[in-house]
């Protein structure tokens, strides 16, 4: 299975809104939760050491909107996350994970995406009290 086929199968299983950004060569997903909350996810594929990989990134908020103490607390929570890790990516405070598109099974990757989006949404709600999408 190619990275594109892997991503498309994952999006279909997630039953989410999906858009491919040709300029940035990445998939933009919008995943909805109960209570009209939603979380945006970016998936992009790349090659590393001959492996076809897919990175999943979902933003919690702008990195500058977090205090130093909040960022440290989140980084301490990395140890407790089942999947992925908190990080700063392109000025955003995010949760990210990477998987092998050939070796990973779609249902398992869907589980990872759902987990990352739930964690990002929960942390966003805890810090800001509102949904920034």
ROTI-490101 format. One record per residue: x, y, z negated of N, C-alpha, C in turn; residue in one letter. Coordinates in steps of 0.1 Angstrom, whole numbers. Atoms other than C-alpha are relative to their C-alpha. Example, Ala and Ser with C-alpha at 12.3 -4.5 7.8 and 13.67 -1.06 7.14 Angstrom:
BEGIN
<node <9 -12 0> <123 -45 -78> <9 12 0> 'A'>
<node <-9 -11 0> <137 -11 -71> <-8 11 -8> 'S'>
REM end
This chain:
BEGIN
<node <8 -12 0> <0 0 0> <9 12 0> 'X'>
<node <-8 -12 0> <14 34 9> <-5 9 -12> 'X'>
<node <3 -9 11> <14 63 -16> <-14 7 3> 'X'>
<node <13 -7 -4> <-15 80 3> <-12 -10 -2> 'X'>
<node <11 10 2> <-36 48 3> <-2 -2 -15> 'X'>
<node <0 2 14> <-28 44 -34> <-8 11 -7> 'X'>
<node <6 -12 5> <-39 80 -42> <-15 0 4> 'X'>
<node <14 0 -5> <-71 77 -21> <-8 -10 -7> 'X'>
<node <7 11 7> <-81 44 -37> <-2 5 -15> 'X'>
<node <1 -5 14> <-75 60 -72> <-11 11 0> 'X'>
<node <10 -11 0> <-96 91 -63> <-14 -6 2> 'X'>
<node <13 6 -2> <-124 69 -50> <-5 -7 -13> 'X'>
<node <4 7 13> <-124 49 -83> <-3 10 -11> 'X'>
<node <3 -10 10> <-124 81 -103> <-13 7 3> 'X'>
<node <13 -7 -4> <-155 94 -84> <1 15 -3> 'X'>
<node <-2 -14 3> <-141 129 -86> <1 8 13> 'X'>
<node <-2 -9 -12> <-139 159 -62> <15 0 3> 'X'>
<node <-14 1 -4> <-107 157 -42> <2 9 12> 'X'>
<node <-3 -9 -11> <-90 181 -18> <15 -2 2> 'X'>
<node <-14 1 -3> <-57 176 0> <6 14 4> 'X'>
<node <-6 -12 -3> <-35 207 1> <12 -2 9> 'X'>
<node <-10 3 -10> <-15 204 33> <12 8 -1> 'X'>
<node <-11 -9 2> <7 234 25> <10 -6 -10> 'X'>
<node <-9 5 11> <20 219 -7> <1 -15 0> 'X'>
<node <0 15 -1> <14 182 3> <-3 -6 -13> 'X'>
<node <4 5 12> <-5 174 -28> <-15 -1 0> 'X'>
<node <15 2 1> <-40 162 -38> <-4 8 -13> 'X'>
<node <6 -7 12> <-61 184 -61> <-13 -7 -3> 'X'>
<node <12 7 5> <-87 166 -82> <-7 8 -10> 'X'>
<node <8 -7 10> <-115 180 -103> <-8 -11 -7> 'X'>
<node <6 10 7> <-126 156 -130> <-9 6 -11> 'X'>
<node <10 -5 9> <-158 163 -150> <-2 -8 -12> 'X'>
<node <3 7 12> <-165 155 -186> <-14 4 -5> 'X'>
<node <13 -3 6> <-196 156 -208> <1 15 -5> 'X'>
<node <0 -14 5> <-206 191 -219> <5 10 10> 'X'>
<node <-4 -9 -11> <-198 207 -185> <15 4 0> 'X'>
<node <-14 -2 0> <-161 205 -192> <6 -7 12> 'X'>
<node <-6 6 -11> <-137 198 -164> <15 1 -1> 'X'>
<node <-14 -1 0> <-100 192 -158> <5 -2 14> 'X'>
<node <-7 1 -13> <-79 198 -127> <12 -8 -1> 'X'>
<node <-12 9 -1> <-53 172 -117> <7 2 13> 'X'>
<node <-7 0 -13> <-26 174 -91> <8 -13 1> 'X'>
<node <-7 12 -3> <-12 143 -76> <9 3 12> 'X'>
<node <-8 -1 -12> <18 143 -53> <10 -12 0> 'X'>
<node <-8 11 -2> <39 116 -39> <14 4 4> 'X'>
<node <-14 -2 -4> <77 114 -34> <7 -13 0> 'X'>
<node <-9 12 0> <105 90 -28> <12 2 -9> 'X'>
<node <-12 -1 9> <132 83 -53> <6 -14 -1> 'X'>
<node <-7 13 1> <158 55 -51> <-7 -11 9> 'X'>
<node <7 9 -9> <138 39 -22> <-13 -4 -5> 'X'>
<node <14 3 6> <106 38 -43> <-10 11 3> 'X'>
<node <11 -9 -3> <73 54 -34> <-7 3 -13> 'X'>
<node <5 -4 13> <62 73 -65> <-11 10 1> 'X'>
<node <11 -10 1> <31 94 -75> <1 6 -13> 'X'>
<node <0 -8 13> <33 121 -101> <-14 6 -2> 'X'>
<node <13 -6 4> <1 132 -119> <3 11 -10> 'X'>
<node <-3 -11 8> <1 166 -135> <-14 7 -3> 'X'>
<node <12 -7 4> <-28 182 -155> <3 11 -10> 'X'>
<node <-3 -11 8> <-26 216 -170> <-8 2 -13> 'X'>
<node <7 -3 12> <-35 225 -206> <-2 15 0> 'X'>
<node <1 -14 -1> <-29 262 -200> <13 6 4> 'X'>
<node <-12 -7 -4> <-3 288 -191> <10 -1 -12> 'X'>
<node <-10 2 10> <29 282 -210> <1 12 -9> 'X'>
<node <-1 -12 8> <30 318 -222> <-11 2 -9> 'X'>
<node <12 -2 9> <-4 315 -239> <2 -8 -13> 'X'>
<node <-3 8 11> <11 291 -264> <11 6 -9> 'X'>
<node <-10 -5 9> <30 301 -295> <11 -11 0> 'X'>
<node <-11 9 2> <64 285 -302> <-4 -12 -9> 'X'>
<node <4 11 10> <48 265 -331> <-9 -10 7> 'X'>
<node <10 9 -7> <20 252 -308> <8 -9 10> 'X'>
<node <-8 8 -9> <46 240 -282> <7 -11 -7> 'X'>
<node <-8 10 8> <67 223 -308> <-10 -11 -5> 'X'>
<node <10 10 5> <36 206 -323> <-4 -9 12> 'X'>
<node <4 8 -12> <26 194 -288> <11 -10 3> 'X'>
<node <-11 9 -4> <61 180 -281> <2 -11 -11> 'X'>
<node <0 10 11> <60 162 -315> <-11 -11 3> 'X'>
<node <11 10 -4> <27 146 -302> <4 -9 11> 'X'>
<node <-4 9 -11> <45 131 -272> <2 -14 -5> 'X'>
<node <-3 14 6> <56 102 -294> <-13 -8 -2> 'X'>
<node <13 8 2> <19 93 -300> <-8 -2 12> 'X'>
<node <8 1 -13> <7 96 -264> <1 -15 5> 'X'>
<node <0 13 -6> <-3 63 -249> <7 0 14> 'X'>
<node <-6 -1 -13> <7 75 -214> <4 15 1> 'X'>
<node <-4 -14 -3> <25 106 -201> <8 7 -11> 'X'>
<node <-7 -8 10> <42 134 -219> <-4 15 3> 'X'>
<node <1 -14 -2> <37 171 -225> <12 6 6> 'X'>
<node <-12 -6 -7> <60 193 -204> <-4 14 4> 'X'>
<node <2 -12 -7> <63 227 -188> <3 -1 14> 'X'>
<node <-1 2 -14> <58 227 -151> <-5 12 7> 'X'>
<node <4 -12 -8> <57 258 -128> <-8 10 -9> 'X'>
<node <6 -10 9> <48 281 -158> <-12 -5 -7> 'X'>
<node <12 6 7> <20 258 -170> <5 -10 -11> 'X'>
<node <-2 10 9> <19 237 -201> <-8 -12 4> 'X'>
<node <6 11 -6> <10 203 -188> <2 -14 -7> 'X'>
<node <-2 14 3> <6 166 -194> <3 -7 13> 'X'>
<node <-4 5 -13> <24 146 -167> <4 -15 -2> 'X'>
<node <-5 13 -1> <31 110 -158> <3 -4 14> 'X'>
<node <-5 4 -13> <47 92 -129> <-2 -15 1> 'X'>
<node <2 14 -2> <40 58 -114> <5 -5 13> 'X'>
<node <-4 6 -13> <52 35 -87> <-12 -4 8> 'X'>
<node <12 2 -8> <26 35 -59> <-1 -14 5> 'X'>
<node <0 13 -5> <36 1 -47> <-3 -11 -10> 'X'>
<node <1 10 10> <39 -18 -79> <-12 2 -10> 'X'>
<node <11 -3 10> <11 -1 -100> <-13 -4 6> 'X'>
<node <13 4 -5> <-24 -14 -97> <-9 13 -2> 'X'>
<node <9 -12 0> <-51 13 -89> <-8 1 -13> 'X'>
<node <7 -2 13> <-73 5 -120> <8 5 -11> 'X'>
<node <-9 -4 11> <-43 9 -143> <3 15 2> 'X'>
<node <-4 -14 -2> <-34 43 -127> <-13 9 -3> 'X'>
<node <13 -7 3> <-71 54 -129> <-1 2 -16> 'X'>
<node <0 -1 14> <-69 46 -166> <10 11 -5> 'X'>
<node <-10 -10 4> <-37 67 -169> <-6 14 3> 'X'>
<node <6 -13 -4> <-54 97 -151> <-11 4 -10> 'X'>
<node <11 -3 9> <-85 95 -173> <6 3 -14> 'X'>
<node <-6 -2 13> <-63 93 -204> <7 14 -1> 'X'>
<node <-7 -13 0> <-41 123 -194> <-10 12 0> 'X'>
<node <10 -11 -1> <-72 144 -185> <-7 2 -14> 'X'>
<node <7 -1 13> <-89 136 -218> <9 7 -10> 'X'>
<node <-9 -6 9> <-58 145 -238> <2 15 3> 'X'>
<node <-2 -14 -3> <-52 177 -219> <-12 9 -4> 'X'>
<node <12 -7 3> <-88 187 -223> <-2 2 -15> 'X'>
<node <1 -1 14> <-88 179 -260> <9 10 -6> 'X'>
<node <-10 -10 5> <-56 199 -266> <-4 14 3> 'X'>
<node <5 -13 -4> <-70 228 -246> <-11 5 -9> 'X'>
<node <11 -3 8> <-102 227 -266> <4 4 -14> 'X'>
<node <-5 -2 14> <-83 225 -299> <7 14 -1> 'X'>
<node <-8 -13 0> <-60 255 -290> <-8 12 3> 'X'>
<node <7 -12 -5> <-83 278 -271> <-15 0 -3> 'X'>
<node <14 1 3> <-118 265 -280> <-9 2 12> 'X'>
<node <8 -1 -12> <-130 269 -244> <6 -7 11> 'X'>
<node <-4 8 -11> <-127 252 -211> <6 10 11> 'X'>
<node <-6 -8 -11> <-102 269 -187> <1 -8 13> 'X'>
<node <1 8 -12> <-107 241 -162> <14 -5 4> 'X'>
REM end
